[in-house]
Amino acid sequence: MNNKKINTSWGSVADNYDLVVEDDGGYHKEVILPNIIRLLNLKKGEKVLDLACGQGFFSGEFALTGALVTGVDVSPELIDIAKRKYSTINFLVSPAEDLSFLESGFFDKVTIILAIQNIENIKKVFEECYRVLSKGGELFIIMNHPAFRIPRKSYWGFDEENNIQYRRIDGYLSEAKEKIDMNPGEIIDKKFTFSFHRSLQFYFKILKNCGFCVTNLEEWISNKFSQEGPRKKAEDRARKEFPMFMMLEALKK
């Protein structure tokens, strides 16, 4: 067990993050949840590691299937929330790259949901995922789409002449680390975290080098719709064309 206290930028916004996911979940509940439940196809008794589990929303949903769930997150504050909400699940505090307290070959499936873009040492993370998975076990990674959601380098734009909403991309192949304002509406109480951009080929190569075989890729669109107005049709059409989320499924050979 690695329950040592670790300072993290996510801890300072734990309560706000919990409200976003649970009370106004939006894409968490309408896009991510039904898709990951479909892909995992969990059976009673299967052992699942929800890595970078946050406040435990997905861990709780996995446990409803009868799976045996372990949740790990770097933020003690988020884990405290998870333990209060889901008292029957084993939640532990640790960075994703240090799973030394977990048994090798123990888990059938590992999930990393909307977190890999906030983790710096992902090679070590994938090595640890490979170690704790049983042979034939599967890793499921859900992330902001690396081709269309690039911090500081991707934007929505509108072509008035042709009535087209487009996605502008100012960079893609170069890796990047960007400081992200967690409370953009606040003036005094500013809190920040970091987001890391990597290309699609980066993920394929590093997974292969860690021993995985990528077996599936899915791209998921936003659940949002525009309000009535002259741009509504163009905006809604663009949302169906540009996926905001991507899922990679990798097999331990």
N, C-alpha and C positions, 0 to 999 in steps of 0.2 A: 504494500500500500504506500502511495506517495502523496500524503495529504499535507505536505509542507505548504506554508503560505507563500504565494508568489504574487508580486505586484504586477498588474496588467492594466492596460488602458481600457479593456472591456469591463473591468470591475467597477469603474467609476460611472458606467452607464448601464449597469445590470438591470436596475428596476425599469428604466425606460425601454430597454431592449425587450424585457419580459412583456411589457404592455403592448409593444408593437407586434410581437408574435402571437400572444394569446388573445388580446382584446381586439386587435385590428389586423389580424394575421395576413389578410390579402393573399399575396402570392405564396406564403408559407402553407396556408391551408388549402388554397384553391388550385395551385400549380404544383408545388413541390410534393406535398403529402400524398395525393392520390397516385402520382407517378412513381414515387419511391416505394410505396406499399405494393404497387403492381409489380415492379421489377424485383423487389426482394422476395416476394411470394413466400413469406415466412411460414414455417411449420412449428407446431407446438414443440417446445424443447430445444429448438435451434438456438445456438449461442451467438449473440450479436454484440459487437462493440460499436457504440455510437461515439466516434472520436470527435473532439471539439464540439461537444453536445450542447453547449450553452446552458440555458435554463431548463433543458430536458424535454422540450415539447415533442420532438420526434422519438426520443427514448420512450416516453409515455405511450405514444401511439404504437410503437413496435411491441411493447409489453402486452397490449391488448390482444395480440394474436396468439399469446401463449409462449412467445419466445423468451429466452433468458437473456436479459439486457444488462450490459454494463455501460455506463456513461462516464466519459473522461473529458475534463475541460481545464484549461489553465487558470480560469478565474474562480477564486474561492467564493466570491459574491454570487456568481451565477450558479455554482454548485450548491450553495446554501439554498437558493430559490428552488432548484431542482429537487433537493431532498425534502423540502417542505411540501412540494406539489405531488411528488411520486415517491412515497416512503418505502415502497416495496422494491425499488430498483437500486442497484449498487452503483452509487456515484462516487467518483474519485477525482481529486485535484492533481493535475500534472500537465506539463506541456506535451503536445502531441508527439514530439520527437523522443520522449523518454517514457517508454512503456515497460521498463525493466521489471516492474512489480507484477506484470502479467505473464502467465505461462505461455511458452512457445507452443504453437500448433493448437491452441485451445478453441479459437473462435471459428465459426462457420462463415460468418459474414462481418465485414467492417464497413461502416458508412462514414463519410466526411461530407457534411452538408453545409454548403455556403460558408466554408471556413478556410479552404485551402488558399484562397487569395489573400488571406490575412496571416499566413504562416511563412516565415522566411526559409527555414531549413527543411524544405519538403523532401529532399533526398533521404534524410534521416527518418522522416515521417513514414515514407513509403517502405523503407527498409524494416522499420518496426512493424508496420502493417503486415508485411510479408512474413515476418517472424511469428507473429501471434496467430496468423491464419493457419488452419489445417490445410493439408494438400487438397487441391480442388476447391479451396475456399475462394470467396469473391470479395473484391473491394469495389465499393460504389462511391464515386466522387461527383458531387453536384457543385457547380460553380457558376459565377457570373460568366456569361459567354465571352471567351477571350478574344474573339474576333470583332465583337460588336459593343462590348462594355469595357473600355480601356480607360482607366483613370486619367483625367486631364486631356485625353486624346480622342474621345468619341462624343458626338453631340447629335441631337436632332436638329434638322434644318428644314425650311419650307421654301419650295419653289413656287412663288406666286403665279408666274406666267403659265406653268403647266399643272398647277394645283396638285403638286406631289410633295409629300413629306419624305425626306430622305435621311439617311444616317451618314454623318460625316466621320471619317476615320483619318486621323492625322499621324498615326503610327501603329505598328503592329508587331514586327519581328523583334524589336529591341526590348529586352527586359527592363522593368522599371519598378521603382519603389516610391509610392506617393503618400504624403501625409494627408489624412482625411479628417475633416471636421465632423465630429459626431453630433454636435449640437449647433447646426448652422444658424439657427435663429437666436442663439444666445450671444450677448455682447461681452459679458464679464466672465461667466462661468464656462470657459471654453474647454472642451475635452477632445482629444485626438487619438486616432489609431493609424495604422499603416496598411496600405493595400499594395500587393505585389502583382505586376502583370507579367505573364509568360505566354508565349505563343502555343498553339495547339501541338506543333511538332515537339516543342520542349517537353510537354507532358507525356507524349508517346515515347520519346527517347528515354526519359528518366524512369518511367514505369518499366520499360523493357530492360534497362540496365539494373533494375532492382529485382528482376526475375519474373515480372508479371507479363501476361499476354493480354492486351486490350481486346475484349471480345464484343463490345457493344458501345455505340455512341448515339445519344439522342439529343435533340435540340428542342427547347420548349419556349413557347411564346408567352408574353405577358398576359395576365388576366384582365388588364385594364381596358376601359372603353372611354372615349372622349365624350364630353357633354355636347349637347346639340349646338350647332354653329356651322359656319361656312367651311371649316376645315375638318369636321368630324369624319366624313367618309375617307378622306385622304389619310388622316391620322390613324384611324382604325385599320385601314388597309396596310399601312406601314407596320403596325404592330404584328400583323399576321405574317409579314415577310421577314422581319428581323428578329430572330430568337434572342431573348435576353438571358436564357439559362442553358447550360449544357451539362449532360451527364456522361461520365465515362465509367464503364464497367470493366474490371480487370480481374483475370483469373490467376491464382497461384498454381503454376504448373507442377 
